[in-house]
Amino acid sequence: MPVHDLAVVGAGVIGLAITRAYAELGADVVLLERESGPGREQSTHNSGVVHSGAFTRPGTVRAWLAVEGNRRMYDEAPRLGVAIERCGTLMVAQNDADLPRLWEYQRWATANGVDGVRLIEPAEAREIEPNLGLCVAALLAPSGGRVHAAGLVQALNEEASRLGVERRFDFDLAAARRTVEGWELSTRLGETLAARRVVNSAGVRAGRVAALLGAPGHRVYPCLGEYARVLGEKRSWLRTMVYGFPPPGYPGIGVHLTRTTSGEVLVGPTATYQESFEPPALPTTPLATFAALASAYLPGISERDLEPVPAGVRAKLVPPGSGDAFGEYQIAEEPEGSGVVHLLGVESPGLTASFAIAEFVHEHWPVRSL
Ligand SMILES: Cc1cc2nc3c(=O)[nH]c(=O)nc-3n(C[C@H](O)[C@H](O)[C@H](O)COP(=O)(O)OP(=O)(O)OC[C@H]3O[C@@H](n4cnc5c(N)ncnc54)[C@H](O)[C@@H]3O)c2cc1C
């Protein structure tokens, strides 16, 4: 059996970006994906926001990767022919009680080295978003934007093909065995291949894949994010991205309003821990809930203006009830010397950070070490 230099498990945007980084330098990479095509999980079920990095806790790898990833995304997406727009994001304080949190995010932005973030008056916020409801102040992050996530997945998949990467779809990794040369990886159906090194980029299933590869004890908690989209003419009511403040202890940045590169306006995502790695067959959040959330920022949006859209399931490392919305990413070789790098808890802003994460992995475990 031929032994590949590297097997990447998971053809989401991060697995694809990592694959490209190694393949471009001449490594023989095999990409393994349990679905019959790339990017069917988180990577195409997200808000498509290019995060500025202002809303990520300073001092974390996650914050550094967000800011670095933001810069890279604006370079890479146009090169790959993927739609991307630097429209800026607005964090809106609706009353005086929100102001301390707005100021805190401003401090985070400065600490994270995010360019151009500034507090603005309601009048300037309404120049950007004329239909904005209550606002006492807002934080403008000009480097925030939007990218066509599905387009990015497709472009990176084509890059992998161009670079001669062997892509094995319908390869659901179910067993792994350490060998003298590295790892033997198999499906339940008995398909087997060999690689010297492995990158585990299996998203919400990465804890399970880590256990197969000799790193037990990592639990990734699935957290459902549901959306609704605005129908008809009211889609023109939003130009950029509007964030507010979720209740304390909410396990995410909060439901926000997003205008996508295809002109859709999304309300969401919600954040509800669940057992399953898959979203439920039917939406669980009533449209009335989305209408209440949307109309708080764009008054006049009602239930009749909304319809549900497919949900995403986040890969969280922070357990339910921890009250922490900003868990750290874990990217490490484990056990040391095993030749397996695991990416755990790479939730938002993982899309934004994808190229920076690929570089990070590649710099720490360079191609010459394969
Ligand atoms: C609701 C929601 C909203 C988000 N919004 C944003 C946003 O606006 N901006 C942003 O920057 N980020 C956002 N994110 C985060 C971003 O989408 C993720 O961080 C990113 O897509 C993670 O990419 P990934 O490749 O690690 O994971 P995934 O896309 O989940 O890919 C993992 C892949 O591994 C495969 N796999 C799993 N197990 C196996 C196995 N045993 N064998 C083979 N293959 C396997 C899966 O099928 C899957 O294709 C959001 C996420 C969610 C869920």
The ligand as a Tripos MOL2 file, in Angstrom:
@<TRIPOS>MOLECULE
LIG
   53    58     1     0     0
SMALL
NO_CHARGES

@<TRIPOS>ATOM
      1 C1        -24.1820   28.6420   12.7750 C.3       1 LIG1
      2 C2        -22.7550   28.9900   12.4720 C.ar      1 LIG1
      3 C3        -22.4280   30.2940   12.1020 C.ar      1 LIG1
      4 C4        -21.1010   30.6370   11.8510 C.ar      1 LIG1
      5 N1        -20.8150   31.8850   11.3770 N.ar      1 LIG1
      6 C5        -19.5350   32.1990   11.0410 C.ar      1 LIG1
      7 C6        -19.2230   33.4500   10.4400 C.ar      1 LIG1
      8 O1        -20.0930   34.2430   10.1460 O.2       1 LIG1
      9 N2        -17.9200   33.7380   10.2010 N.ar      1 LIG1
     10 C7        -16.9030   32.8610   10.4960 C.ar      1 LIG1
     11 O2        -15.7520   33.2150   10.2950 O.2       1 LIG1
     12 N3        -17.1800   31.6420   11.0180 N.ar      1 LIG1
     13 C8        -18.4690   31.2900   11.2610 C.ar      1 LIG1
     14 N4        -18.7710   30.0400   11.7450 N.ar      1 LIG1
     15 C9        -17.6770   29.1030   12.0080 C.3       1 LIG1
     16 C10       -17.1900   28.4210   10.7430 C.3       1 LIG1
     17 O3        -18.2650   28.0390    9.9120 O.3       1 LIG1
     18 C11       -16.3850   27.1990   11.1740 C.3       1 LIG1
     19 O4        -15.4050   27.5980   12.1210 O.3       1 LIG1
     20 C12       -15.6640   26.5490    9.9950 C.3       1 LIG1
     21 O5        -16.5530   26.3180    8.9240 O.3       1 LIG1
     22 C13       -15.0670   25.2390   10.4770 C.3       1 LIG1
     23 O6        -14.5570   24.5820    9.3600 O.3       1 LIG1
     24 P1        -14.0840   23.0760    9.5150 P.3       1 LIG1
     25 O7        -13.4720   22.7110    8.1930 O.co2     1 LIG1
     26 O8        -13.2600   22.9510   10.7410 O.co2     1 LIG1
     27 O9        -15.4030   22.2750    9.8640 O.3       1 LIG1
     28 P2        -16.5680   21.6340    8.9820 P.3       1 LIG1
     29 O10       -17.0090   22.5230    7.8990 O.co2     1 LIG1
     30 O11       -17.6060   21.2110    9.9540 O.co2     1 LIG1
     31 O12       -15.8630   20.3870    8.3210 O.3       1 LIG1
     32 C14       -15.5370   19.2080    9.0030 C.3       1 LIG1
     33 C15       -15.6160   18.1000    7.9960 C.3       1 LIG1
     34 O13       -15.1360   16.8900    8.5750 O.3       1 LIG1
     35 C16       -15.8970   15.8390    8.0530 C.3       1 LIG1
     36 N5        -15.7630   14.6680    8.9320 N.ar      1 LIG1
     37 C17       -16.1690   14.5770   10.2220 C.ar      1 LIG1
     38 N6        -15.8950   13.3640   10.7200 N.ar      1 LIG1
     39 C18       -15.2790   12.6590    9.7320 C.ar      1 LIG1
     40 C19       -14.7680   11.3480    9.6220 C.ar      1 LIG1
     41 N7        -14.8440   10.4660   10.6510 N.pl3     1 LIG1
     42 N8        -14.2100   10.9380    8.4460 N.ar      1 LIG1
     43 C20       -14.1420   11.8070    7.4000 C.ar      1 LIG1
     44 N9        -14.6320   13.0660    7.4390 N.ar      1 LIG1
     45 C21       -15.1830   13.5060    8.5910 C.ar      1 LIG1
     46 C22       -17.3060   16.4140    8.0360 C.3       1 LIG1
     47 O14       -18.1820   15.7010    7.1830 O.3       1 LIG1
     48 C23       -17.0430   17.8250    7.5580 C.3       1 LIG1
     49 O15       -17.1530   17.9740    6.1510 O.3       1 LIG1
     50 C24       -20.0860   29.6630   11.9890 C.ar      1 LIG1
     51 C25       -20.4240   28.3470   12.3410 C.ar      1 LIG1
     52 C26       -21.7450   28.0050   12.5440 C.ar      1 LIG1
     53 C27       -22.0980   26.5930   12.8450 C.3       1 LIG1
@<TRIPOS>BOND
     1     1     2 1
     2     2     3 ar
     3     2    52 ar
     4     3     4 ar
     5     4     5 ar
     6     4    50 ar
     7     5     6 ar
     8     6     7 ar
     9     6    13 1
    10     7     8 2
    11     7     9 ar
    12     9    10 ar
    13    10    11 2
    14    10    12 ar
    15    12    13 ar
    16    13    14 ar
    17    14    15 1
    18    14    50 ar
    19    15    16 1
    20    16    17 1
    21    16    18 1
    22    18    19 1
    23    18    20 1
    24    20    21 1
    25    20    22 1
    26    22    23 1
    27    23    24 1
    28    24    25 2
    29    24    26 1
    30    24    27 1
    31    27    28 1
    32    28    29 2
    33    28    30 1
    34    28    31 1
    35    31    32 1
    36    32    33 1
    37    33    34 1
    38    33    48 1
    39    34    35 1
    40    35    36 1
    41    35    46 1
    42    36    37 ar
    43    36    45 ar
    44    37    38 ar
    45    38    39 ar
    46    39    40 ar
    47    39    45 ar
    48    40    41 1
    49    40    42 ar
    50    42    43 ar
    51    43    44 ar
    52    44    45 ar
    53    46    47 1
    54    46    48 1
    55    48    49 1
    56    50    51 ar
    57    51    52 ar
    58    52    53 1
@<TRIPOS>SUBSTRUCTURE
     1 LIG1         1 GROUP 0 **** ****
